[in-house]
Amino acid sequence: MAASVGIRHGEALPPGPGVGYKAVHFSDIVSHPGSVEWLEIHAENYMGEGGRPLAQLRRLRRDFPFSCHGVGLSIGGEEPLDKEHLARLKHLNGWLQPAVFSEHLAWSTHEGHYYNDLLPVPYTREAQSRVCSHIDEIQDTLGRRMLLENPSTYIEFAESEMSEIDFISGIADQTGCGLLLDVNNVHVSAVNHERDAEAYIDAYPLHAVEEIHLGGHEGDEDDDGNLLLIDNHASEVVDPVWELFRRVTALAGPIPTLIEWDNDVPDWATLEAEAQRAGDILACGAARIAA
């Protein structure tokens, strides 16, 4: 499958810290953004027509570059992409002009039903080809290159024919899409499957990564009493994830990095402090690369 042609890459995000935008923080962001250099939204929250949410977004767009993150395209699904959803995404990207658009390696629709979750994809050649076809359609429709995010996983498929990294790398090679590396997802999946997270980072195609996500998770137990981590975006970043992030910046230098805190949203001071910590690590990575 040939990579899509005629795709506009757009402006780049600054290689510093960003946060997921929440309306409760609007006044704080306008008056004292601190270390925050860019903002990200979930696309599906801004597909309406008018109202305060879009007015606030247009105001913030005057001062900040944006990343637009989709959660509902069901890229890994077996069914065709929703044309109406794609059209709404195209309209949003058209007026917002975000630096990047990203989506998840997951599926959430089947036989007309929508599941409010990001469900896993088996790593087979058939699934890889289907995801590539969907990404080609997205990029052609939006007229821009998209980023694909690695998942957090809790089960593995017996029918998988390749590793997660080979699956994702093949998609990037075939479609020309970029990658969004969620470091928390790497940690969550590595713990759940008893794998080496550092080895995953070392083998990942970091040259294609254009955005990083950092977030929180919670601990649970599986049916056998083993530790099970659940990605929930509801708490601060934990030390093992910060250490993995340092490893990424040591290998690849500074990359635009988002603090992803979507549930149990904290006050602005707490969120900005997390962004500042990410910014300090990014600065160290930049100095190391320059030395």
KAFEN-V653464 format. One record per residue. N is the residue number from 1. PSI is psi in whole degrees, 0 to 359 (* if undefined). OMEGA is omega in whole degrees, 0 to 359 (NA if undefined). D_LAST is the distance of its C-alpha to the last C-alpha in Angstrom with 1 decimal. Layout:
n->N psi->PSI omega->OMEGA d_last->D_LAST
n->N psi->PSI omega->OMEGA d_last->D_LAST
This chain:
n->1 psi->128 omega->182 d_last->40.3
n->2 psi->148 omega->176 d_last->38.6
n->3 psi->149 omega->178 d_last->35.8
n->4 psi->147 omega->180 d_last->37.1
n->5 psi->162 omega->177 d_last->37.1
n->6 psi->23 omega->182 d_last->37.0
n->7 psi->127 omega->178 d_last->34.6
n->8 psi->127 omega->180 d_last->32.9
n->9 psi->330 omega->178 d_last->29.3
n->10 psi->177 omega->179 d_last->29.4
n->11 psi->157 omega->180 d_last->26.9
n->12 psi->150 omega->169 d_last->23.8
n->13 psi->148 omega->174 d_last->23.3
n->14 psi->144 omega->183 d_last->20.6
n->15 psi->50 omega->180 d_last->17.7
n->16 psi->193 omega->185 d_last->18.8
n->17 psi->144 omega->173 d_last->21.7
n->18 psi->171 omega->177 d_last->25.3
n->19 psi->155 omega->172 d_last->28.6
n->20 psi->124 omega->186 d_last->31.8
n->21 psi->132 omega->173 d_last->34.3
n->22 psi->137 omega->185 d_last->37.5
n->23 psi->331 omega->180 d_last->40.3
n->24 psi->340 omega->181 d_last->40.7
n->25 psi->5 omega->188 d_last->37.4
n->26 psi->307 omega->184 d_last->38.2
n->27 psi->320 omega->179 d_last->39.0
n->28 psi->318 omega->181 d_last->36.1
n->29 psi->317 omega->181 d_last->33.6
n->30 psi->320 omega->187 d_last->35.3
n->31 psi->322 omega->180 d_last->35.5
n->32 psi->81 omega->181 d_last->32.3
n->33 psi->342 omega->180 d_last->29.8
n->34 psi->233 omega->185 d_last->27.1
n->35 psi->353 omega->186 d_last->23.8
n->36 psi->124 omega->185 d_last->25.4
n->37 psi->343 omega->181 d_last->24.3
n->38 psi->166 omega->185 d_last->26.6
n->39 psi->154 omega->175 d_last->29.7
n->40 psi->143 omega->175 d_last->31.2
n->41 psi->156 omega->167 d_last->34.9
n->42 psi->121 omega->188 d_last->37.1
n->43 psi->318 omega->187 d_last->38.9
n->44 psi->342 omega->178 d_last->42.2
n->45 psi->352 omega->187 d_last->42.5
n->46 psi->35 omega->180 d_last->42.6
n->47 psi->4 omega->179 d_last->44.9
n->48 psi->185 omega->181 d_last->47.9
n->49 psi->108 omega->175 d_last->49.4
n->50 psi->192 omega->179 d_last->48.8
n->51 psi->174 omega->183 d_last->49.1
n->52 psi->318 omega->182 d_last->46.8
n->53 psi->316 omega->181 d_last->44.0
n->54 psi->327 omega->177 d_last->43.5
n->55 psi->318 omega->178 d_last->44.0
n->56 psi->320 omega->180 d_last->41.2
n->57 psi->317 omega->179 d_last->38.9
n->58 psi->323 omega->177 d_last->39.7
n->59 psi->314 omega->181 d_last->39.0
n->60 psi->329 omega->182 d_last->35.6
n->61 psi->340 omega->177 d_last->34.7
n->62 psi->333 omega->186 d_last->34.9
n->63 psi->341 omega->187 d_last->31.9
n->64 psi->140 omega->166 d_last->29.8
n->65 psi->153 omega->184 d_last->28.7
n->66 psi->150 omega->165 d_last->30.3
n->67 psi->137 omega->181 d_last->30.0
n->68 psi->118 omega->188 d_last->33.4
n->69 psi->116 omega->180 d_last->33.9
n->70 psi->148 omega->179 d_last->37.1
n->71 psi->4 omega->189 d_last->38.9
n->72 psi->12 omega->183 d_last->42.3
n->73 psi->340 omega->180 d_last->42.1
n->74 psi->54 omega->184 d_last->42.8
n->75 psi->326 omega->182 d_last->40.7
n->76 psi->1 omega->183 d_last->41.5
n->77 psi->160 omega->181 d_last->45.2
n->78 psi->342 omega->183 d_last->48.0
n->79 psi->162 omega->176 d_last->49.6
n->80 psi->154 omega->177 d_last->48.8
n->81 psi->149 omega->179 d_last->46.4
n->82 psi->113 omega->184 d_last->48.3
n->83 psi->323 omega->180 d_last->48.8
n->84 psi->321 omega->177 d_last->49.6
n->85 psi->317 omega->178 d_last->46.4
n->86 psi->320 omega->180 d_last->44.4
n->87 psi->320 omega->178 d_last->46.3
n->88 psi->321 omega->176 d_last->45.5
n->89 psi->319 omega->180 d_last->41.8
n->90 psi->318 omega->179 d_last->41.9
n->91 psi->314 omega->181 d_last->43.6
n->92 psi->312 omega->179 d_last->41.1
n->93 psi->330 omega->181 d_last->38.1
n->94 psi->315 omega->182 d_last->40.0
n->95 psi->329 omega->181 d_last->40.4
n->96 psi->328 omega->183 d_last->37.3
n->97 psi->58 omega->178 d_last->34.9
n->98 psi->157 omega->177 d_last->32.2
n->99 psi->322 omega->179 d_last->28.8
n->100 psi->157 omega->169 d_last->29.4
n->101 psi->137 omega->182 d_last->32.3
n->102 psi->161 omega->177 d_last->32.1
n->103 psi->170 omega->184 d_last->34.6
n->104 psi->149 omega->168 d_last->35.1
n->105 psi->89 omega->186 d_last->35.9
n->106 psi->173 omega->172 d_last->39.3
n->107 psi->155 omega->182 d_last->42.9
n->108 psi->5 omega->179 d_last->45.2
n->109 psi->148 omega->177 d_last->48.4
n->110 psi->126 omega->177 d_last->51.3
n->111 psi->45 omega->176 d_last->54.8
n->112 psi->358 omega->180 d_last->54.6
n->113 psi->141 omega->176 d_last->53.3
n->114 psi->127 omega->178 d_last->50.1
n->115 psi->125 omega->184 d_last->48.5
n->116 psi->63 omega->181 d_last->46.3
n->117 psi->163 omega->176 d_last->43.7
n->118 psi->100 omega->190 d_last->40.9
n->119 psi->150 omega->190 d_last->42.4
n->120 psi->160 omega->182 d_last->40.8
n->121 psi->135 omega->174 d_last->41.1
n->122 psi->142 omega->184 d_last->42.0
n->123 psi->74 omega->179 d_last->39.4
n->124 psi->163 omega->178 d_last->42.0
n->125 psi->325 omega->178 d_last->41.9
n->126 psi->314 omega->179 d_last->44.6
n->127 psi->322 omega->179 d_last->42.6
n->128 psi->316 omega->179 d_last->39.5
n->129 psi->320 omega->180 d_last->41.6
n->130 psi->316 omega->178 d_last->43.1
n->131 psi->318 omega->178 d_last->39.8
n->132 psi->317 omega->179 d_last->38.6
n->133 psi->319 omega->179 d_last->41.9
n->134 psi->319 omega->180 d_last->41.5
n->135 psi->320 omega->175 d_last->37.9
n->136 psi->317 omega->181 d_last->39.1
n->137 psi->318 omega->179 d_last->41.9
n->138 psi->312 omega->183 d_last->39.7
n->139 psi->320 omega->179 d_last->37.3
n->140 psi->320 omega->181 d_last->40.2
n->141 psi->314 omega->182 d_last->42.1
n->142 psi->340 omega->183 d_last->39.2
n->143 psi->28 omega->180 d_last->38.0
n->144 psi->156 omega->176 d_last->34.4
n->145 psi->138 omega->177 d_last->31.9
n->146 psi->165 omega->175 d_last->31.9
n->147 psi->142 omega->179 d_last->29.6
n->148 psi->129 omega->183 d_last->31.1
n->149 psi->135 omega->174 d_last->30.5
n->150 psi->146 omega->186 d_last->30.7
n->151 psi->164 omega->160 d_last->33.6
n->152 psi->134 omega->186 d_last->34.4
n->153 psi->151 omega->184 d_last->37.2
n->154 psi->344 omega->175 d_last->40.0
n->155 psi->164 omega->174 d_last->42.0
n->156 psi->148 omega->183 d_last->41.5
n->157 psi->131 omega->179 d_last->43.8
n->158 psi->333 omega->183 d_last->45.7
n->159 psi->359 omega->179 d_last->45.9
n->160 psi->139 omega->184 d_last->42.1
n->161 psi->356 omega->182 d_last->41.3
n->162 psi->170 omega->178 d_last->37.5
n->163 psi->164 omega->177 d_last->34.6
n->164 psi->318 omega->181 d_last->33.2
n->165 psi->317 omega->178 d_last->30.0
n->166 psi->322 omega->179 d_last->32.0
n->167 psi->310 omega->182 d_last->34.3
n->168 psi->317 omega->179 d_last->31.5
n->169 psi->319 omega->179 d_last->29.6
n->170 psi->322 omega->178 d_last->32.9
n->171 psi->314 omega->179 d_last->33.7
n->172 psi->319 omega->180 d_last->30.4
n->173 psi->319 omega->186 d_last->31.0
n->174 psi->330 omega->185 d_last->34.6
n->175 psi->342 omega->186 d_last->34.5
n->176 psi->8 omega->179 d_last->31.2
n->177 psi->160 omega->172 d_last->30.6
n->178 psi->182 omega->182 d_last->27.2
n->179 psi->146 omega->170 d_last->26.6
n->180 psi->117 omega->182 d_last->26.4
n->181 psi->111 omega->174 d_last->25.0
n->182 psi->107 omega->185 d_last->26.9
n->183 psi->326 omega->176 d_last->25.1
n->184 psi->320 omega->177 d_last->28.2
n->185 psi->322 omega->177 d_last->30.3
n->186 psi->313 omega->181 d_last->28.4
n->187 psi->314 omega->181 d_last->29.0
n->188 psi->310 omega->182 d_last->32.6
n->189 psi->321 omega->181 d_last->33.5
n->190 psi->317 omega->178 d_last->31.9
n->191 psi->315 omega->184 d_last->33.9
n->192 psi->328 omega->183 d_last->37.0
n->193 psi->9 omega->178 d_last->37.0
n->194 psi->54 omega->179 d_last->35.6
n->195 psi->171 omega->183 d_last->32.5
n->196 psi->109 omega->182 d_last->29.0
n->197 psi->324 omega->180 d_last->26.8
n->198 psi->320 omega->178 d_last->23.5
n->199 psi->324 omega->177 d_last->24.9
n->200 psi->311 omega->180 d_last->25.8
n->201 psi->316 omega->182 d_last->22.3
n->202 psi->328 omega->183 d_last->21.0
n->203 psi->350 omega->186 d_last->23.8
n->204 psi->146 omega->178 d_last->23.7
n->205 psi->74 omega->186 d_last->23.0
n->206 psi->337 omega->179 d_last->20.0
n->207 psi->338 omega->182 d_last->19.6
n->208 psi->358 omega->184 d_last->22.8
n->209 psi->126 omega->181 d_last->22.0
n->210 psi->355 omega->177 d_last->22.2
n->211 psi->148 omega->178 d_last->23.2
n->212 psi->143 omega->172 d_last->23.0
n->213 psi->139 omega->171 d_last->25.9
n->214 psi->136 omega->181 d_last->26.0
n->215 psi->186 omega->181 d_last->29.5
n->216 psi->169 omega->178 d_last->32.0
n->217 psi->172 omega->177 d_last->34.7
n->218 psi->157 omega->179 d_last->37.7
n->219 psi->144 omega->177 d_last->39.1
n->220 psi->190 omega->176 d_last->42.5
n->221 psi->144 omega->173 d_last->44.5
n->222 psi->186 omega->184 d_last->45.7
n->223 psi->340 omega->180 d_last->49.3
n->224 psi->6 omega->179 d_last->48.6
n->225 psi->9 omega->179 d_last->47.1
n->226 psi->153 omega->178 d_last->43.5
n->227 psi->132 omega->177 d_last->40.6
n->228 psi->121 omega->178 d_last->40.1
n->229 psi->138 omega->180 d_last->37.3
n->230 psi->121 omega->177 d_last->38.2
n->231 psi->117 omega->184 d_last->35.7
n->232 psi->354 omega->177 d_last->37.2
n->233 psi->41 omega->186 d_last->34.7
n->234 psi->18 omega->181 d_last->36.6
n->235 psi->177 omega->180 d_last->34.4
n->236 psi->162 omega->177 d_last->31.0
n->237 psi->136 omega->182 d_last->28.2
n->238 psi->162 omega->185 d_last->28.5
n->239 psi->316 omega->179 d_last->26.0
n->240 psi->327 omega->178 d_last->25.9
n->241 psi->320 omega->175 d_last->25.0
n->242 psi->320 omega->180 d_last->22.2
n->243 psi->320 omega->176 d_last->20.9
n->244 psi->320 omega->178 d_last->21.2
n->245 psi->319 omega->176 d_last->19.4
n->246 psi->322 omega->180 d_last->16.4
n->247 psi->319 omega->178 d_last->16.6
n->248 psi->312 omega->182 d_last->16.8
n->249 psi->329 omega->176 d_last->13.8
n->250 psi->326 omega->182 d_last->11.7
n->251 psi->323 omega->190 d_last->13.3
n->252 psi->353 omega->185 d_last->13.7
n->253 psi->186 omega->184 d_last->11.5
n->254 psi->134 omega->179 d_last->13.7
n->255 psi->139 omega->179 d_last->17.3
n->256 psi->127 omega->190 d_last->20.3
n->257 psi->127 omega->184 d_last->21.7
n->258 psi->134 omega->165 d_last->25.4
n->259 psi->115 omega->186 d_last->27.1
n->260 psi->105 omega->183 d_last->30.4
n->261 psi->92 omega->190 d_last->33.3
n->262 psi->338 omega->183 d_last->36.6
n->263 psi->153 omega->186 d_last->39.2
n->264 psi->52 omega->188 d_last->40.2
n->265 psi->130 omega->182 d_last->38.0
n->266 psi->178 omega->173 d_last->36.8
n->267 psi->167 omega->186 d_last->36.9
n->268 psi->322 omega->182 d_last->34.3
n->269 psi->319 omega->180 d_last->32.7
n->270 psi->316 omega->181 d_last->32.2
n->271 psi->318 omega->181 d_last->30.7
n->272 psi->327 omega->178 d_last->28.4
n->273 psi->323 omega->175 d_last->27.1
n->274 psi->318 omega->177 d_last->26.2
n->275 psi->320 omega->179 d_last->24.4
n->276 psi->320 omega->179 d_last->22.5
n->277 psi->318 omega->176 d_last->21.4
n->278 psi->318 omega->180 d_last->20.1
n->279 psi->322 omega->179 d_last->18.3
n->280 psi->319 omega->179 d_last->16.6
n->281 psi->321 omega->177 d_last->15.4
n->282 psi->320 omega->178 d_last->14.3
n->283 psi->320 omega->177 d_last->12.3
n->284 psi->320 omega->177 d_last->10.5
n->285 psi->320 omega->178 d_last->10.0
n->286 psi->318 omega->179 d_last->8.7
n->287 psi->322 omega->181 d_last->6.1
n->288 psi->318 omega->180 d_last->5.3
n->289 psi->325 omega->183 d_last->5.6
n->290 psi->336 omega->185 d_last->3.8
n->291 psi->* omega->NA d_last->0.0
